[in-house]
Amino acid sequence: MLVTLPQLAAFLAAAMLITLSPGPDNLMVLSQGISRGRRQGMAFGLGCALGCLNHTLLAALGISALIAASPLAFTALKIAGGAYLVYLGWGAIRSPGASFRADGQLAGQQSSLAATFRRGLIANAINPKVVLFFLAFLPQFVNPAQGPAGLQTAILGTVFTLQGAVIFGALGYFSGHAGQWLARSRKASQWLDRVAGSIFIALGLRLILAR
């Protein structure tokens, strides 16, 4: 058996604790849900979670190790990831705001759920910090005596992605409820967008400037 039940249980417990702990992904999902509503928050959260599949593939193929070992590749990825977060943040700050209907959804023009999902997917997939995390975290639960390490890494990474989808989806849903309560007017919604945008920009600059 490639992955035993005790091995999987220990991994899942650690993965859930890590996903629930405060971090950039949680912050982005919460800010998106509060400022844009529960469906947008869930779409962004699911995108963030599924972005982990990219890191799983890189770790399974050993590409993560090559990126970590190449200062040029790591810096390029870091700048690209940070610039993308700044771009998302600037777009949110410039947003005219949005009002909520009685059912908790946004009224008027808004980004499609698919576009929001893609933003979450890209934001996570090109984050070099997550590349390093997967490179350090997944191998701790791999037992070479049980079969190919790459295949075990792929299985564990998929499990991490699935639990992340559940947790981030729930965060997006409940933060959307909070946003509905806060955004009673377009003006309030506009300020929520500005706060969310500022968070994205701060995270992007932190990523770019981090050593």
Buried (B, 14 or more C-beta within 10 A) or exposed (E): EBBEEEBBEEBBEBBBEBBEEEBBBBBBBBBBBBBBBBBBBBBBBBBBBBBBBBBBBBBBEEBBBEBBEEEEBBEEBBBBBBBBBBBBBBBBBEBEBBBBEEEBBBEEEBBEBEEBBBBBBBBBBBBBBBBBBBBEBBBEBBEEEBBEBBBBBBBBBBBBBBBBBBBBBBBBBBBBBBBBEBBEEBEBBBBBBBBBBBBBBBBBBEBBEEE
